[in-house]
Amino acid sequence: MDISSAAAAGKYLTSKPATSPQETSANTSHGANLAKDFAETLQTAERTAQAAMTGGADPHALVQALAQTELAVETAVTVRDKVVQAYQEILRMPV
């Protein structure tokens, strides 16, 4: 296996760094993706709960879905509280 400096430099230039951000379309933002994921988590938990009530889901799956929903709601409330706190701090700034 012969490795030349030109080939190595070419591979280095064409490689994508692991730290580069993921490419998204111009119309979607990170916040929109988070909101979409949050809604999907809630919908999945609701479908699992309905399936558990009709006997079509494992109780363990229901508990897991409810735990994921609880974590998602707690995270959303924490983010909301931080945003409100930052907004209130901005309002207290002297002009």
N, C-alpha and C positions, 0 to 999 in steps of 0.2 A: 504494500500500500504506500504509494508515493504521495506526499502532501506538499504541495507547492504553496508559497506565500500568496500568489495571485488567487489560487483556488480558495484558500482559507479566507482571504480578504473578501472575495466575492460572496462566499457563504455568510460571512459576518454581516455584510451590508444587506443581504436579502433576508436575514433572519429577523423575526419579530421579537422584541424584548419582552420578557415575562411581565414587566411592570407597566407596559403600555395599557391605556384604558381600552375597554371594549368599544368597538364602533357601534354607534346607535344611529338611528335615523334622526334627521334634524327636527322632526316634529315631536319626538318623544323625549322626555327628560327623565332624570333618575327618580325624581319624586313621583312622576306618573307611573313608572315601573313599580315603585314600592306600593303605591295605591292599588295597582292591578294585582300584585302578589297578595296583598292583604285581603282584597275581595275574593280572590281565588281560594285562599285559606279558609275564609268564612263559609264559602259555598261548599267546599269539600267537607267541612265539618257538618254542615247542615244535611248534605246528602247522606253522610255516614250515620247521623242521628236518625234520619228517616228510615234508613235501611235497618238500623238496630231495632226500631220500634216495630217494624213488620217482620222481624226475625231473619232478615237477610244479611246481617253483618255480625261479625264477631264482637263480643263485648270489649275485648282488648283493643280492637280497632277504634271503637267508640271512645274509649278512655284516651287513647293516643290522639285522636282528632280533637277532642275537647282540650287536652293539654296544649296542643299546638295553637288552638284558637285563643286560649287564655294568654299564652305567651305573646301572640300577635297583638291582642288588645292591650295588654300591659305595655308593650313597646310603643304602640301608637299613642297611648295616653302619656307616656313619658316624653315622647317627642313633642306632643302638643304642649305639655307643660313647659318644656324648655323653650319652645317658640314664644309662648306667651310671656315667659320670664324675660327673654331677650327683648321683646317688644316693649315691655314695661320699663326695662332698663334704658332703652333708647328714648322713651318719653321723658325720663327723669334727667336726661342730659341737658345741661344749660346750652342755650342757643347764643 
